[in-house]
Amino acid sequence: MKTDYLKPALSVLIACCFLAGCNTLSPQPVEPKVSPVASCPLPSGNLVPNAFKTAKETLSHPDCSGRFDEIFEALLNVCKGAPSLKNKKRFEEFLVWAKNQGIITTLEAKHTYNRYFKERFISLPSEYQTCSYCLSLSKILEDGEMELKEKYLGLVKVCADQKTYAKASMEWEKIGVILEAACLACDSQ
């Protein structure tokens, strides 16, 4: 008889322990650990040195290094507000820095600089004394026109270097005539 009253108490105790044990074993909702997405600020404002500093800081962040083109374009826009020949040197140093950081390749740095700040055209075929490029002449001319616009942006709007742009523009006119004449000669053969 003494054990009869213990059976219900023992059953209740076991049930409570079981429920308590189940409760502690059930997974608690865990907030997922989300690493904050890096802020990738673009250069802005009208202080050119600060814009280049921001560009380097942004590109130094691993989550932002893939945004080189966007940041380069933002730098061009900032520099349009303060055109100066000094900007040519700033872009050269910035491109060398980006190359040294492994953000862009040596070839990309060279092409980008030449595309915007030199009179030499990089969109031309390496050899334009052959007839092999004539099938794509319209594309070559289109690319050259686009590059001339980029040179206008870089040389005139960003660097206030009308002299170099005038040389590039005259050079492009000559190249266009030569390319078209060469293709006409190739067609007549």
Secondary structure as a PSIPRED ss2 file (coil, helix, strand):
# PSIPRED VFORMAT (PSIPRED V4.0)

   1 M C   1.000  0.000  0.000
   2 K C   1.000  0.000  0.000
   3 T C   1.000  0.000  0.000
   4 D C   1.000  0.000  0.000
   5 Y C   1.000  0.000  0.000
   6 L H   0.000  1.000  0.000
   7 K H   0.000  1.000  0.000
   8 P H   0.000  1.000  0.000
   9 A H   0.000  1.000  0.000
  10 L H   0.000  1.000  0.000
  11 S H   0.000  1.000  0.000
  12 V H   0.000  1.000  0.000
  13 L H   0.000  1.000  0.000
  14 I H   0.000  1.000  0.000
  15 A H   0.000  1.000  0.000
  16 C H   0.000  1.000  0.000
  17 C H   0.000  1.000  0.000
  18 F H   0.000  1.000  0.000
  19 L H   0.000  1.000  0.000
  20 A H   0.000  1.000  0.000
  21 G H   0.000  1.000  0.000
  22 C H   0.000  1.000  0.000
  23 N H   0.000  1.000  0.000
  24 T H   0.000  1.000  0.000
  25 L H   0.000  1.000  0.000
  26 S C   1.000  0.000  0.000
  27 P C   1.000  0.000  0.000
  28 Q C   1.000  0.000  0.000
  29 P C   1.000  0.000  0.000
  30 V C   1.000  0.000  0.000
  31 E C   1.000  0.000  0.000
  32 P C   1.000  0.000  0.000
  33 K C   1.000  0.000  0.000
  34 V C   1.000  0.000  0.000
  35 S C   1.000  0.000  0.000
  36 P C   1.000  0.000  0.000
  37 V C   1.000  0.000  0.000
  38 A C   1.000  0.000  0.000
  39 S C   1.000  0.000  0.000
  40 C C   1.000  0.000  0.000
  41 P C   1.000  0.000  0.000
  42 L C   1.000  0.000  0.000
  43 P C   1.000  0.000  0.000
  44 S C   1.000  0.000  0.000
  45 G C   1.000  0.000  0.000
  46 N C   1.000  0.000  0.000
  47 L C   1.000  0.000  0.000
  48 V H   0.000  1.000  0.000
  49 P H   0.000  1.000  0.000
  50 N H   0.000  1.000  0.000
  51 A H   0.000  1.000  0.000
  52 F H   0.000  1.000  0.000
  53 K H   0.000  1.000  0.000
  54 T H   0.000  1.000  0.000
  55 A H   0.000  1.000  0.000
  56 K H   0.000  1.000  0.000
  57 E H   0.000  1.000  0.000
  58 T H   0.000  1.000  0.000
  59 L H   0.000  1.000  0.000
  60 S H   0.000  1.000  0.000
  61 H C   1.000  0.000  0.000
  62 P C   1.000  0.000  0.000
  63 D C   1.000  0.000  0.000
  64 C C   1.000  0.000  0.000
  65 S H   0.000  1.000  0.000
  66 G H   0.000  1.000  0.000
  67 R H   0.000  1.000  0.000
  68 F H   0.000  1.000  0.000
  69 D H   0.000  1.000  0.000
  70 E H   0.000  1.000  0.000
  71 I H   0.000  1.000  0.000
  72 F H   0.000  1.000  0.000
  73 E H   0.000  1.000  0.000
  74 A H   0.000  1.000  0.000
  75 L H   0.000  1.000  0.000
  76 L H   0.000  1.000  0.000
  77 N H   0.000  1.000  0.000
  78 V H   0.000  1.000  0.000
  79 C H   0.000  1.000  0.000
  80 K H   0.000  1.000  0.000
  81 G C   1.000  0.000  0.000
  82 A C   1.000  0.000  0.000
  83 P C   1.000  0.000  0.000
  84 S C   1.000  0.000  0.000
  85 L C   1.000  0.000  0.000
  86 K H   0.000  1.000  0.000
  87 N H   0.000  1.000  0.000
  88 K H   0.000  1.000  0.000
  89 K H   0.000  1.000  0.000
  90 R H   0.000  1.000  0.000
  91 F H   0.000  1.000  0.000
  92 E H   0.000  1.000  0.000
  93 E H   0.000  1.000  0.000
  94 F H   0.000  1.000  0.000
  95 L H   0.000  1.000  0.000
  96 V H   0.000  1.000  0.000
  97 W H   0.000  1.000  0.000
  98 A H   0.000  1.000  0.000
  99 K H   0.000  1.000  0.000
 100 N H   0.000  1.000  0.000
 101 Q C   1.000  0.000  0.000
 102 G C   1.000  0.000  0.000
 103 I C   1.000  0.000  0.000
 104 I C   1.000  0.000  0.000
 105 T C   1.000  0.000  0.000
 106 T H   0.000  1.000  0.000
 107 L H   0.000  1.000  0.000
 108 E H   0.000  1.000  0.000
 109 A H   0.000  1.000  0.000
 110 K H   0.000  1.000  0.000
 111 H H   0.000  1.000  0.000
 112 T H   0.000  1.000  0.000
 113 Y H   0.000  1.000  0.000
 114 N H   0.000  1.000  0.000
 115 R H   0.000  1.000  0.000
 116 Y H   0.000  1.000  0.000
 117 F H   0.000  1.000  0.000
 118 K C   1.000  0.000  0.000
 119 E C   1.000  0.000  0.000
 120 R C   1.000  0.000  0.000
 121 F C   1.000  0.000  0.000
 122 I C   1.000  0.000  0.000
 123 S C   1.000  0.000  0.000
 124 L C   1.000  0.000  0.000
 125 P C   1.000  0.000  0.000
 126 S C   1.000  0.000  0.000
 127 E C   1.000  0.000  0.000
 128 Y C   1.000  0.000  0.000
 129 Q C   1.000  0.000  0.000
 130 T C   1.000  0.000  0.000
 131 C C   1.000  0.000  0.000
 132 S C   1.000  0.000  0.000
 133 Y C   1.000  0.000  0.000
 134 C H   0.000  1.000  0.000
 135 L H   0.000  1.000  0.000
 136 S H   0.000  1.000  0.000
 137 L H   0.000  1.000  0.000
 138 S H   0.000  1.000  0.000
 139 K H   0.000  1.000  0.000
 140 I H   0.000  1.000  0.000
 141 L H   0.000  1.000  0.000
 142 E H   0.000  1.000  0.000
 143 D H   0.000  1.000  0.000
 144 G H   0.000  1.000  0.000
 145 E H   0.000  1.000  0.000
 146 M H   0.000  1.000  0.000
 147 E H   0.000  1.000  0.000
 148 L H   0.000  1.000  0.000
 149 K H   0.000  1.000  0.000
 150 E H   0.000  1.000  0.000
 151 K H   0.000  1.000  0.000
 152 Y H   0.000  1.000  0.000
 153 L H   0.000  1.000  0.000
 154 G H   0.000  1.000  0.000
 155 L H   0.000  1.000  0.000
 156 V H   0.000  1.000  0.000
 157 K H   0.000  1.000  0.000
 158 V H   0.000  1.000  0.000
 159 C C   1.000  0.000  0.000
 160 A C   1.000  0.000  0.000
 161 D C   1.000  0.000  0.000
 162 Q H   0.000  1.000  0.000
 163 K H   0.000  1.000  0.000
 164 T H   0.000  1.000  0.000
 165 Y H   0.000  1.000  0.000
 166 A H   0.000  1.000  0.000
 167 K H   0.000  1.000  0.000
 168 A H   0.000  1.000  0.000
 169 S H   0.000  1.000  0.000
 170 M H   0.000  1.000  0.000
 171 E H   0.000  1.000  0.000
 172 W H   0.000  1.000  0.000
 173 E H   0.000  1.000  0.000
 174 K H   0.000  1.000  0.000
 175 I H   0.000  1.000  0.000
 176 G H   0.000  1.000  0.000
 177 V H   0.000  1.000  0.000
 178 I H   0.000  1.000  0.000
 179 L H   0.000  1.000  0.000
 180 E H   0.000  1.000  0.000
 181 A H   0.000  1.000  0.000
 182 A H   0.000  1.000  0.000
 183 C H   0.000  1.000  0.000
 184 L H   0.000  1.000  0.000
 185 A H   0.000  1.000  0.000
 186 C H   0.000  1.000  0.000
 187 D H   0.000  1.000  0.000
 188 S H   0.000  1.000  0.000
 189 Q C   1.000  0.000  0.000
